[in-house]
Amino acid sequence: MMLRTLALVRKEFLHILRDPRTLGVMFLMPIVQLLLLGYAATTDIEHLRTAVLDGDKTAESRELIEVYRASNYFDIVYYV
């Protein structure tokens, strides 16, 4: 069983080395996938509906709420 597997691996390896198109695809496809997925897929969460409870009511807490409001990540929709 092991000899058959090694013979198959050897055959495929020789086929890849003999065929330049297969060798090109073998190296080019992962690079293309890396570029496409790197720019197309993001995991950023934007416009998260948020409620705010400001128990401190100081200038610093209001400034922090303003920073949250200015970002694209949070949409303050309710004040508790």
PDB file of N, CA, C and O in Angstrom, chain B, residues numbered from 101:
ATOM      1  N   MET B 101       0.828  -1.197   0.000  1.00  0.00           N
ATOM      2  CA  MET B 101       0.000   0.000   0.000  1.00  0.00           C
ATOM      3  C   MET B 101       0.870   1.257   0.000  1.00  0.00           C
ATOM      4  O   MET B 101       0.581   2.214  -0.719  1.00  0.00           O
ATOM      5  N   MET B 102       1.926   1.255   0.801  1.00  0.00           N
ATOM      6  CA  MET B 102       2.804   2.413   0.884  1.00  0.00           C
ATOM      7  C   MET B 102       3.561   2.629  -0.427  1.00  0.00           C
ATOM      8  O   MET B 102       3.795   3.770  -0.828  1.00  0.00           O
ATOM      9  N   LEU B 103       3.946   1.533  -1.099  1.00  0.00           N
ATOM     10  CA  LEU B 103       4.655   1.653  -2.370  1.00  0.00           C
ATOM     11  C   LEU B 103       3.768   2.258  -3.445  1.00  0.00           C
ATOM     12  O   LEU B 103       4.240   3.031  -4.278  1.00  0.00           O
ATOM     13  N   ARG B 104       2.484   1.912  -3.436  1.00  0.00           N
ATOM     14  CA  ARG B 104       1.553   2.500  -4.403  1.00  0.00           C
ATOM     15  C   ARG B 104       1.401   3.995  -4.177  1.00  0.00           C
ATOM     16  O   ARG B 104       1.369   4.781  -5.124  1.00  0.00           O
ATOM     17  N   THR B 105       1.309   4.372  -2.925  1.00  0.00           N
ATOM     18  CA  THR B 105       1.170   5.793  -2.596  1.00  0.00           C
ATOM     19  C   THR B 105       2.413   6.562  -3.016  1.00  0.00           C
ATOM     20  O   THR B 105       2.303   7.643  -3.594  1.00  0.00           O
ATOM     21  N   LEU B 106       3.586   6.025  -2.736  1.00  0.00           N
ATOM     22  CA  LEU B 106       4.826   6.706  -3.123  1.00  0.00           C
ATOM     23  C   LEU B 106       4.951   6.792  -4.644  1.00  0.00           C
ATOM     24  O   LEU B 106       5.411   7.805  -5.170  1.00  0.00           O
ATOM     25  N   ALA B 107       4.546   5.740  -5.352  1.00  0.00           N
ATOM     26  CA  ALA B 107       4.593   5.772  -6.806  1.00  0.00           C
ATOM     27  C   ALA B 107       3.645   6.833  -7.359  1.00  0.00           C
ATOM     28  O   ALA B 107       3.980   7.527  -8.319  1.00  0.00           O
ATOM     29  N   LEU B 108       2.472   6.961  -6.758  1.00  0.00           N
ATOM     30  CA  LEU B 108       1.513   7.978  -7.186  1.00  0.00           C
ATOM     31  C   LEU B 108       2.042   9.382  -6.921  1.00  0.00           C
ATOM     32  O   LEU B 108       1.892  10.269  -7.762  1.00  0.00           O
ATOM     33  N   VAL B 109       2.656   9.591  -5.766  1.00  0.00           N
ATOM     34  CA  VAL B 109       3.235  10.895  -5.432  1.00  0.00           C
ATOM     35  C   VAL B 109       4.357  11.238  -6.411  1.00  0.00           C
ATOM     36  O   VAL B 109       4.462  12.375  -6.871  1.00  0.00           O
ATOM     37  N   ARG B 110       5.185  10.256  -6.722  1.00  0.00           N
ATOM     38  CA  ARG B 110       6.292  10.472  -7.665  1.00  0.00           C
ATOM     39  C   ARG B 110       5.747  10.828  -9.054  1.00  0.00           C
ATOM     40  O   ARG B 110       6.255  11.739  -9.707  1.00  0.00           O
ATOM     41  N   LYS B 111       4.729  10.118  -9.495  1.00  0.00           N
ATOM     42  CA  LYS B 111       4.129  10.387 -10.806  1.00  0.00           C
ATOM     43  C   LYS B 111       3.565  11.805 -10.876  1.00  0.00           C
ATOM     44  O   LYS B 111       3.787  12.516 -11.856  1.00  0.00           O
ATOM     45  N   GLU B 112       2.842  12.212  -9.846  1.00  0.00           N
ATOM     46  CA  GLU B 112       2.249  13.556  -9.833  1.00  0.00           C
ATOM     47  C   GLU B 112       3.323  14.637  -9.752  1.00  0.00           C
ATOM     48  O   GLU B 112       3.194  15.685 -10.384  1.00  0.00           O
ATOM     49  N   PHE B 113       4.369  14.393  -8.987  1.00  0.00           N
ATOM     50  CA  PHE B 113       5.462  15.343  -8.873  1.00  0.00           C
ATOM     51  C   PHE B 113       6.141  15.538 -10.226  1.00  0.00           C
ATOM     52  O   PHE B 113       6.427  16.669 -10.618  1.00  0.00           O
ATOM     53  N   LEU B 114       6.402  14.446 -10.940  1.00  0.00           N
ATOM     54  CA  LEU B 114       7.007  14.537 -12.270  1.00  0.00           C
ATOM     55  C   LEU B 114       6.078  15.243 -13.257  1.00  0.00           C
ATOM     56  O   LEU B 114       6.537  16.004 -14.109  1.00  0.00           O
ATOM     57  N   HIS B 115       4.787  14.992 -13.144  1.00  0.00           N
ATOM     58  CA  HIS B 115       3.815  15.652 -14.029  1.00  0.00           C
ATOM     59  C   HIS B 115       3.815  17.164 -13.802  1.00  0.00           C
ATOM     60  O   HIS B 115       3.760  17.939 -14.757  1.00  0.00           O
ATOM     61  N   ILE B 116       3.876  17.573 -12.560  1.00  0.00           N
ATOM     62  CA  ILE B 116       3.880  19.006 -12.244  1.00  0.00           C
ATOM     63  C   ILE B 116       5.152  19.659 -12.771  1.00  0.00           C
ATOM     64  O   ILE B 116       5.101  20.773 -13.294  1.00  0.00           O
ATOM     65  N   LEU B 117       6.280  18.991 -12.642  1.00  0.00           N
ATOM     66  CA  LEU B 117       7.529  19.578 -13.119  1.00  0.00           C
ATOM     67  C   LEU B 117       7.588  19.644 -14.643  1.00  0.00           C
ATOM     68  O   LEU B 117       8.203  20.559 -15.191  1.00  0.00           O
ATOM     69  N   ARG B 118       6.968  18.703 -15.332  1.00  0.00           N
ATOM     70  CA  ARG B 118       7.005  18.686 -16.794  1.00  0.00           C
ATOM     71  C   ARG B 118       6.056  19.698 -17.422  1.00  0.00           C
ATOM     72  O   ARG B 118       6.319  20.201 -18.514  1.00  0.00           O
ATOM     73  N   ASP B 119       4.962  19.997 -16.747  1.00  0.00           N
ATOM     74  CA  ASP B 119       3.946  20.881 -17.307  1.00  0.00           C
ATOM     75  C   ASP B 119       4.082  22.280 -16.695  1.00  0.00           C
ATOM     76  O   ASP B 119       3.758  22.469 -15.523  1.00  0.00           O
ATOM     77  N   PRO B 120       4.553  23.254 -17.465  1.00  0.00           N
ATOM     78  CA  PRO B 120       4.753  24.590 -16.895  1.00  0.00           C
ATOM     79  C   PRO B 120       3.451  25.275 -16.476  1.00  0.00           C
ATOM     80  O   PRO B 120       3.447  26.093 -15.556  1.00  0.00           O
ATOM     81  N   ARG B 121       2.349  24.944 -17.147  1.00  0.00           N
ATOM     82  CA  ARG B 121       1.069  25.564 -16.755  1.00  0.00           C
ATOM     83  C   ARG B 121       0.653  25.112 -15.359  1.00  0.00           C
ATOM     84  O   ARG B 121       0.184  25.915 -14.552  1.00  0.00           O
ATOM     85  N   THR B 122       0.829  23.830 -15.082  1.00  0.00           N
ATOM     86  CA  THR B 122       0.473  23.318 -13.763  1.00  0.00           C
ATOM     87  C   THR B 122       1.355  23.939 -12.691  1.00  0.00           C
ATOM     88  O   THR B 122       0.880  24.280 -11.607  1.00  0.00           O
ATOM     89  N   LEU B 123       2.631  24.082 -12.993  1.00  0.00           N
ATOM     90  CA  LEU B 123       3.550  24.707 -12.044  1.00  0.00           C
ATOM     91  C   LEU B 123       3.167  26.168 -11.799  1.00  0.00           C
ATOM     92  O   LEU B 123       3.231  26.651 -10.669  1.00  0.00           O
ATOM     93  N   GLY B 124       2.768  26.868 -12.872  1.00  0.00           N
ATOM     94  CA  GLY B 124       2.333  28.260 -12.720  1.00  0.00           C
ATOM     95  C   GLY B 124       1.083  28.380 -11.886  1.00  0.00           C
ATOM     96  O   GLY B 124       0.983  29.259 -11.029  1.00  0.00           O
ATOM     97  N   VAL B 125       0.122  27.500 -12.130  1.00  0.00           N
ATOM     98  CA  VAL B 125      -1.117  27.525 -11.359  1.00  0.00           C
ATOM     99  C   VAL B 125      -0.840  27.205  -9.902  1.00  0.00           C
ATOM    100  O   VAL B 125      -1.449  27.788  -9.005  1.00  0.00           O
ATOM    101  N   MET B 126       0.072  26.285  -9.667  1.00  0.00           N
ATOM    102  CA  MET B 126       0.370  25.877  -8.300  1.00  0.00           C
ATOM    103  C   MET B 126       0.931  27.035  -7.475  1.00  0.00           C
ATOM    104  O   MET B 126       0.668  27.126  -6.276  1.00  0.00           O
ATOM    105  N   PHE B 127       1.700  27.919  -8.109  1.00  0.00           N
ATOM    106  CA  PHE B 127       2.271  29.046  -7.369  1.00  0.00           C
ATOM    107  C   PHE B 127       1.445  30.316  -7.493  1.00  0.00           C
ATOM    108  O   PHE B 127       1.451  31.145  -6.584  1.00  0.00           O
ATOM    109  N   LEU B 128       0.738  30.481  -8.598  1.00  0.00           N
ATOM    110  CA  LEU B 128      -0.005  31.717  -8.820  1.00  0.00           C
ATOM    111  C   LEU B 128      -1.339  31.755  -8.071  1.00  0.00           C
ATOM    112  O   LEU B 128      -1.724  32.800  -7.546  1.00  0.00           O
ATOM    113  N   MET B 129      -2.031  30.643  -8.019  1.00  0.00           N
ATOM    114  CA  MET B 129      -3.358  30.626  -7.389  1.00  0.00           C
ATOM    115  C   MET B 129      -3.336  31.024  -5.907  1.00  0.00           C
ATOM    116  O   MET B 129      -4.186  31.818  -5.503  1.00  0.00           O
ATOM    117  N   PRO B 130      -2.426  30.526  -5.083  1.00  0.00           N
ATOM    118  CA  PRO B 130      -2.432  30.987  -3.685  1.00  0.00           C
ATOM    119  C   PRO B 130      -2.154  32.477  -3.539  1.00  0.00           C
ATOM    120  O   PRO B 130      -2.687  33.124  -2.637  1.00  0.00           O
ATOM    121  N   ILE B 131      -1.324  33.022  -4.421  1.00  0.00           N
ATOM    122  CA  ILE B 131      -1.034  34.457  -4.353  1.00  0.00           C
ATOM    123  C   ILE B 131      -2.286  35.265  -4.718  1.00  0.00           C
ATOM    124  O   ILE B 131      -2.599  36.257  -4.060  1.00  0.00           O
ATOM    125  N   VAL B 132      -2.990  34.844  -5.753  1.00  0.00           N
ATOM    126  CA  VAL B 132      -4.228  35.530  -6.157  1.00  0.00           C
ATOM    127  C   VAL B 132      -5.272  35.435  -5.050  1.00  0.00           C
ATOM    128  O   VAL B 132      -5.939  36.422  -4.739  1.00  0.00           O
ATOM    129  N   GLN B 133      -5.416  34.261  -4.457  1.00  0.00           N
ATOM    130  CA  GLN B 133      -6.384  34.100  -3.367  1.00  0.00           C
ATOM    131  C   GLN B 133      -6.020  34.966  -2.172  1.00  0.00           C
ATOM    132  O   GLN B 133      -6.894  35.561  -1.543  1.00  0.00           O
ATOM    133  N   LEU B 134      -4.743  35.037  -1.861  1.00  0.00           N
ATOM    134  CA  LEU B 134      -4.303  35.867  -0.743  1.00  0.00           C
ATOM    135  C   LEU B 134      -4.629  37.336  -0.979  1.00  0.00           C
ATOM    136  O   LEU B 134      -5.089  38.025  -0.068  1.00  0.00           O
ATOM    137  N   LEU B 135      -4.396  37.818  -2.191  1.00  0.00           N
ATOM    138  CA  LEU B 135      -4.703  39.213  -2.500  1.00  0.00           C
ATOM    139  C   LEU B 135      -6.199  39.482  -2.488  1.00  0.00           C
ATOM    140  O   LEU B 135      -6.647  40.476  -1.917  1.00  0.00           O
ATOM    141  N   LEU B 136      -6.975  38.605  -3.115  1.00  0.00           N
ATOM    142  CA  LEU B 136      -8.419  38.817  -3.172  1.00  0.00           C
ATOM    143  C   LEU B 136      -9.056  38.770  -1.787  1.00  0.00           C
ATOM    144  O   LEU B 136      -9.842  39.649  -1.434  1.00  0.00           O
ATOM    145  N   LEU B 137      -8.724  37.763  -1.015  1.00  0.00           N
ATOM    146  CA  LEU B 137      -9.332  37.652   0.304  1.00  0.00           C
ATOM    147  C   LEU B 137      -8.800  38.703   1.273  1.00  0.00           C
ATOM    148  O   LEU B 137      -9.503  39.112   2.197  1.00  0.00           O
ATOM    149  N   GLY B 138      -7.573  39.135   1.065  1.00  0.00           N
ATOM    150  CA  GLY B 138      -7.012  40.171   1.927  1.00  0.00           C
ATOM    151  C   GLY B 138      -7.707  41.502   1.779  1.00  0.00           C
ATOM    152  O   GLY B 138      -7.832  42.249   2.749  1.00  0.00           O
ATOM    153  N   TYR B 139      -8.161  41.810   0.580  1.00  0.00           N
ATOM    154  CA  TYR B 139      -8.821  43.093   0.357  1.00  0.00           C
ATOM    155  C   TYR B 139     -10.347  43.000   0.354  1.00  0.00           C
ATOM    156  O   TYR B 139     -11.027  43.988   0.631  1.00  0.00           O
ATOM    157  N   ALA B 140     -10.880  41.844   0.049  1.00  0.00           N
ATOM    158  CA  ALA B 140     -12.335  41.723  -0.075  1.00  0.00           C
ATOM    159  C   ALA B 140     -13.003  41.384   1.252  1.00  0.00           C
ATOM    160  O   ALA B 140     -14.081  41.902   1.545  1.00  0.00           O
ATOM    161  N   ALA B 141     -12.401  40.550   2.037  1.00  0.00           N
ATOM    162  CA  ALA B 141     -13.031  40.088   3.274  1.00  0.00           C
ATOM    163  C   ALA B 141     -12.538  40.924   4.454  1.00  0.00           C
ATOM    164  O   ALA B 141     -11.340  40.980   4.732  1.00  0.00           O
ATOM    165  N   THR B 142     -13.467  41.562   5.132  1.00  0.00           N
ATOM    166  CA  THR B 142     -13.117  42.311   6.339  1.00  0.00           C
ATOM    167  C   THR B 142     -13.975  41.822   7.489  1.00  0.00           C
ATOM    168  O   THR B 142     -15.088  41.334   7.291  1.00  0.00           O
ATOM    169  N   THR B 143     -13.457  41.955   8.663  1.00  0.00           N
ATOM    170  CA  THR B 143     -14.211  41.560   9.849  1.00  0.00           C
ATOM    171  C   THR B 143     -14.562  42.773  10.711  1.00  0.00           C
ATOM    172  O   THR B 143     -14.922  42.634  11.880  1.00  0.00           O
ATOM    173  N   ASP B 144     -14.451  43.961  10.118  1.00  0.00           N
ATOM    174  CA  ASP B 144     -14.791  45.174  10.864  1.00  0.00           C
ATOM    175  C   ASP B 144     -16.298  45.267  11.056  1.00  0.00           C
ATOM    176  O   ASP B 144     -17.078  45.030  10.133  1.00  0.00           O
ATOM    177  N   ILE B 145     -16.683  45.612  12.262  1.00  0.00           N
ATOM    178  CA  ILE B 145     -18.094  45.837  12.567  1.00  0.00           C
ATOM    179  C   ILE B 145     -18.311  47.342  12.600  1.00  0.00           C
ATOM    180  O   ILE B 145     -17.640  48.056  13.345  1.00  0.00           O
ATOM    181  N   GLU B 146     -19.232  47.814  11.805  1.00  0.00           N
ATOM    182  CA  GLU B 146     -19.510  49.243  11.745  1.00  0.00           C
ATOM    183  C   GLU B 146     -20.984  49.496  12.043  1.00  0.00           C
ATOM    184  O   GLU B 146     -21.841  48.644  11.810  1.00  0.00           O
ATOM    185  N   HIS B 147     -21.253  50.686  12.562  1.00  0.00           N
ATOM    186  CA  HIS B 147     -22.609  51.161  12.844  1.00  0.00           C
ATOM    187  C   HIS B 147     -23.342  50.222  13.804  1.00  0.00           C
ATOM    188  O   HIS B 147     -24.448  49.759  13.528  1.00  0.00           O
ATOM    189  N   LEU B 148     -22.701  49.961  14.923  1.00  0.00           N
ATOM    190  CA  LEU B 148     -23.299  49.139  15.970  1.00  0.00           C
ATOM    191  C   LEU B 148     -24.231  50.020  16.799  1.00  0.00           C
ATOM    192  O   LEU B 148     -23.800  51.014  17.385  1.00  0.00           O
ATOM    193  N   ARG B 149     -25.503  49.651  16.844  1.00  0.00           N
ATOM    194  CA  ARG B 149     -26.484  50.432  17.603  1.00  0.00           C
ATOM    195  C   ARG B 149     -26.149  50.328  19.087  1.00  0.00           C
ATOM    196  O   ARG B 149     -26.018  49.227  19.622  1.00  0.00           O
ATOM    197  N   THR B 150     -26.011  51.481  19.753  1.00  0.00           N
ATOM    198  CA  THR B 150     -25.501  51.528  21.118  1.00  0.00           C
ATOM    199  C   THR B 150     -26.369  52.428  21.983  1.00  0.00           C
ATOM    200  O   THR B 150     -26.846  53.472  21.539  1.00  0.00           O
ATOM    201  N   ALA B 151     -26.564  52.002  23.229  1.00  0.00           N
ATOM    202  CA  ALA B 151     -27.219  52.832  24.240  1.00  0.00           C
ATOM    203  C   ALA B 151     -26.163  53.300  25.226  1.00  0.00           C
ATOM    204  O   ALA B 151     -25.225  52.561  25.525  1.00  0.00           O
ATOM    205  N   VAL B 152     -26.304  54.526  25.738  1.00  0.00           N
ATOM    206  CA  VAL B 152     -25.301  55.116  26.620  1.00  0.00           C
ATOM    207  C   VAL B 152     -25.936  55.450  27.960  1.00  0.00           C
ATOM    208  O   VAL B 152     -27.014  56.040  28.028  1.00  0.00           O
ATOM    209  N   LEU B 153     -25.245  55.059  29.024  1.00  0.00           N
ATOM    210  CA  LEU B 153     -25.624  55.445  30.378  1.00  0.00           C
ATOM    211  C   LEU B 153     -24.475  56.261  30.943  1.00  0.00           C
ATOM    212  O   LEU B 153     -23.418  55.715  31.260  1.00  0.00           O
ATOM    213  N   ASP B 154     -24.677  57.559  31.070  1.00  0.00           N
ATOM    214  CA  ASP B 154     -23.638  58.454  31.586  1.00  0.00           C
ATOM    215  C   ASP B 154     -23.983  58.801  33.027  1.00  0.00           C
ATOM    216  O   ASP B 154     -24.679  59.778  33.303  1.00  0.00           O
ATOM    217  N   GLY B 155     -23.479  57.978  33.933  1.00  0.00           N
ATOM    218  CA  GLY B 155     -23.747  58.222  35.348  1.00  0.00           C
ATOM    219  C   GLY B 155     -22.844  59.285  35.937  1.00  0.00           C
ATOM    220  O   GLY B 155     -23.166  59.858  36.978  1.00  0.00           O
ATOM    221  N   ASP B 156     -21.720  59.562  35.296  1.00  0.00           N
ATOM    222  CA  ASP B 156     -20.747  60.523  35.811  1.00  0.00           C
ATOM    223  C   ASP B 156     -21.134  61.954  35.458  1.00  0.00           C
ATOM    224  O   ASP B 156     -21.046  62.850  36.299  1.00  0.00           O
ATOM    225  N   LYS B 157     -21.561  62.169  34.219  1.00  0.00           N
ATOM    226  CA  LYS B 157     -21.989  63.476  33.707  1.00  0.00           C
ATOM    227  C   LYS B 157     -20.921  64.564  33.871  1.00  0.00           C
ATOM    228  O   LYS B 157     -21.235  65.709  34.197  1.00  0.00           O
ATOM    229  N   THR B 158     -19.661  64.194  33.643  1.00  0.00           N
ATOM    230  CA  THR B 158     -18.571  65.165  33.690  1.00  0.00           C
ATOM    231  C   THR B 158     -18.162  65.498  32.266  1.00  0.00           C
ATOM    232  O   THR B 158     -18.653  64.898  31.311  1.00  0.00           O
ATOM    233  N   ALA B 159     -17.268  66.450  32.135  1.00  0.00           N
ATOM    234  CA  ALA B 159     -16.775  66.837  30.813  1.00  0.00           C
ATOM    235  C   ALA B 159     -16.033  65.668  30.155  1.00  0.00           C
ATOM    236  O   ALA B 159     -16.124  65.474  28.943  1.00  0.00           O
ATOM    237  N   GLU B 160     -15.301  64.893  30.961  1.00  0.00           N
ATOM    238  CA  GLU B 160     -14.560  63.760  30.407  1.00  0.00           C
ATOM    239  C   GLU B 160     -15.498  62.684  29.865  1.00  0.00           C
ATOM    240  O   GLU B 160     -15.248  62.114  28.803  1.00  0.00           O
ATOM    241  N   SER B 161     -16.573  62.411  30.593  1.00  0.00           N
ATOM    242  CA  SER B 161     -17.501  61.377  30.116  1.00  0.00           C
ATOM    243  C   SER B 161     -18.234  61.845  28.860  1.00  0.00           C
ATOM    244  O   SER B 161     -18.465  61.051  27.948  1.00  0.00           O
ATOM    245  N   ARG B 162     -18.600  63.121  28.805  1.00  0.00           N
ATOM    246  CA  ARG B 162     -19.239  63.644  27.598  1.00  0.00           C
ATOM    247  C   ARG B 162     -18.276  63.625  26.414  1.00  0.00           C
ATOM    248  O   ARG B 162     -18.688  63.369  25.282  1.00  0.00           O
ATOM    249  N   GLU B 163     -16.998  63.894  26.671  1.00  0.00           N
ATOM    250  CA  GLU B 163     -15.994  63.840  25.612  1.00  0.00           C
ATOM    251  C   GLU B 163     -15.822  62.405  25.094  1.00  0.00           C
ATOM    252  O   GLU B 163     -15.664  62.195  23.891  1.00  0.00           O
ATOM    253  N   LEU B 164     -15.854  61.431  25.991  1.00  0.00           N
ATOM    254  CA  LEU B 164     -15.748  60.028  25.584  1.00  0.00           C
ATOM    255  C   LEU B 164     -16.949  59.620  24.725  1.00  0.00           C
ATOM    256  O   LEU B 164     -16.793  58.920  23.724  1.00  0.00           O
ATOM    257  N   ILE B 165     -18.127  60.055  25.118  1.00  0.00           N
ATOM    258  CA  ILE B 165     -19.324  59.758  24.321  1.00  0.00           C
ATOM    259  C   ILE B 165     -19.216  60.399  22.949  1.00  0.00           C
ATOM    260  O   ILE B 165     -19.629  59.806  21.952  1.00  0.00           O
ATOM    261  N   GLU B 166     -18.665  61.607  22.885  1.00  0.00           N
ATOM    262  CA  GLU B 166     -18.496  62.292  21.602  1.00  0.00           C
ATOM    263  C   GLU B 166     -17.500  61.548  20.712  1.00  0.00           C
ATOM    264  O   GLU B 166     -17.683  61.493  19.496  1.00  0.00           O
ATOM    265  N   VAL B 167     -16.462  60.983  21.299  1.00  0.00           N
ATOM    266  CA  VAL B 167     -15.493  60.196  20.530  1.00  0.00           C
ATOM    267  C   VAL B 167     -16.177  58.965  19.951  1.00  0.00           C
ATOM    268  O   VAL B 167     -15.951  58.611  18.793  1.00  0.00           O
ATOM    269  N   TYR B 168     -17.016  58.310  20.757  1.00  0.00           N
ATOM    270  CA  TYR B 168     -17.763  57.149  20.253  1.00  0.00           C
ATOM    271  C   TYR B 168     -18.704  57.555  19.118  1.00  0.00           C
ATOM    272  O   TYR B 168     -18.834  56.841  18.125  1.00  0.00           O
ATOM    273  N   ARG B 169     -19.354  58.704  19.275  1.00  0.00           N
ATOM    274  CA  ARG B 169     -20.295  59.165  18.260  1.00  0.00           C
ATOM    275  C   ARG B 169     -19.576  59.507  16.948  1.00  0.00           C
ATOM    276  O   ARG B 169     -20.130  59.287  15.871  1.00  0.00           O
ATOM    277  N   ALA B 170     -18.366  60.034  17.024  1.00  0.00           N
ATOM    278  CA  ALA B 170     -17.615  60.443  15.835  1.00  0.00           C
ATOM    279  C   ALA B 170     -17.062  59.251  15.053  1.00  0.00           C
ATOM    280  O   ALA B 170     -16.759  59.375  13.866  1.00  0.00           O
ATOM    281  N   SER B 171     -16.930  58.114  15.706  1.00  0.00           N
ATOM    282  CA  SER B 171     -16.385  56.951  14.997  1.00  0.00           C
ATOM    283  C   SER B 171     -17.461  56.302  14.137  1.00  0.00           C
ATOM    284  O   SER B 171     -18.652  56.544  14.333  1.00  0.00           O
ATOM    285  N   ASN B 172     -17.042  55.487  13.194  1.00  0.00           N
ATOM    286  CA  ASN B 172     -17.986  54.760  12.346  1.00  0.00           C
ATOM    287  C   ASN B 172     -18.439  53.455  12.984  1.00  0.00           C
ATOM    288  O   ASN B 172     -19.270  52.743  12.421  1.00  0.00           O
ATOM    289  N   TYR B 173     -17.907  53.144  14.135  1.00  0.00           N
ATOM    290  CA  TYR B 173     -18.197  51.855  14.739  1.00  0.00           C
ATOM    291  C   TYR B 173     -19.472  51.862  15.576  1.00  0.00           C
ATOM    292  O   TYR B 173     -20.140  50.834  15.690  1.00  0.00           O
ATOM    293  N   PHE B 174     -19.814  52.994  16.156  1.00  0.00           N
ATOM    294  CA  PHE B 174     -20.980  53.059  17.053  1.00  0.00           C
ATOM    295  C   PHE B 174     -21.967  54.107  16.571  1.00  0.00           C
ATOM    296  O   PHE B 174     -21.580  55.205  16.171  1.00  0.00           O
ATOM    297  N   ASP B 175     -23.240  53.759  16.613  1.00  0.00           N
ATOM    298  CA  ASP B 175     -24.328  54.719  16.408  1.00  0.00           C
ATOM    299  C   ASP B 175     -25.099  54.786  17.716  1.00  0.00           C
ATOM    300  O   ASP B 175     -25.778  53.835  18.103  1.00  0.00           O
ATOM    301  N   ILE B 176     -24.983  55.923  18.389  1.00  0.00           N
ATOM    302  CA  ILE B 176     -25.682  56.086  19.674  1.00  0.00           C
ATOM    303  C   ILE B 176     -27.139  56.396  19.366  1.00  0.00           C
ATOM    304  O   ILE B 176     -27.459  57.443  18.803  1.00  0.00           O
ATOM    305  N   VAL B 177     -28.022  55.467  19.745  1.00  0.00           N
ATOM    306  CA  VAL B 177     -29.435  55.618  19.422  1.00  0.00           C
ATOM    307  C   VAL B 177     -30.298  55.884  20.662  1.00  0.00           C
ATOM    308  O   VAL B 177     -31.469  56.247  20.548  1.00  0.00           O
ATOM    309  N   TYR B 178     -29.707  55.700  21.834  1.00  0.00           N
ATOM    310  CA  TYR B 178     -30.529  55.848  23.023  1.00  0.00           C
ATOM    311  C   TYR B 178     -29.646  56.266  24.205  1.00  0.00           C
ATOM    312  O   TYR B 178     -28.541  55.752  24.381  1.00  0.00           O
ATOM    313  N   TYR B 179     -30.144  57.190  24.996  1.00  0.00           N
ATOM    314  CA  TYR B 179     -29.484  57.597  26.243  1.00  0.00           C
ATOM    315  C   TYR B 179     -30.345  57.098  27.409  1.00  0.00           C
ATOM    316  O   TYR B 179     -31.534  57.405  27.491  1.00  0.00           O
ATOM    317  N   VAL B 180     -29.737  56.335  28.293  1.00  0.00           N
ATOM    318  CA  VAL B 180     -30.465  55.777  29.438  1.00  0.00           C
ATOM    319  C   VAL B 180     -30.530  56.817  30.529  1.00  0.00           C
ATOM    320  O   VAL B 180     -31.100  56.563  31.591  1.00  0.00           O
TER     321      VAL B 180
END
